[in-house]
Amino acid sequence: MIICYVIIIVKAKLPDLNLGNYFNSNDFMEQKFNSANTNLGEKLHKLYNNIEKDPYSNYQFDLDFFYFLTESIISDYIPIVKQFNSVRSVKSATKKDLIRRLEKGKKYIDENFQRDIEIINVANEAHISQYHFFRLFRNVYNISPLQYIKQKKMEKAKGLIHKMPINQIANEVGYNDIFSFSKAYKKHFGYAPSETLK
């Protein structure tokens, strides 16, 4: 897997000579993207596969190609800027700290959504109060943490629907009984799990 590291500059206040100080300042924010989740990563992965299949072909990397890559970087970068700007704080260092804490909480959800997790536990993992975490999460991701957990459960369930029985899926995504799972599934997708199998 290719890992792309993209540097995000939040405020354009570049010092003329001493870039070392700038890269360690509060005006600079670095963001790591997993290539599987980005436009740039997808394009580079396709290129990598093409080169691997035919390494001796005469590939041309002209100016259009680099504009194409730049466009991909910008499209990956826009959501980060929106997230950054959605945090109400005067200091950019505080914003960055809060975004990183939120990302830590979101990662905790991503790794544990199949269990019965409480928002208080997620907030503790992010080192933010429960109220503050809930409010920030909704502002930054445009979804509440509870809705995000349900969404993750339903996406996982839909991916398993043709692989195992419904009662097993319910258990796999953290529901104690098939009735509450089916009800949540129908509410999320607009149809029952059994209808997906038809």
Secondary structure, DSSP 8 states (H G I E B T S, - for coil): --EEEEEEESS----SS-HHHHHTSTTEEEEEEEGGGSHHHHHHHHHHHHHHH-TTS-----HHHHHHHHHHHHHHHHHHHHHHHHS--S-HHHHHHHHHHHHHHHHHHHHHTTS---HHHHHHHHTS-HHHHHHHHHHHHSS-HHHHHHHHHHHHHHHHTTTS-HHHHHHHTT-SSHHHHHHHHHHHHSS-HHHHT-
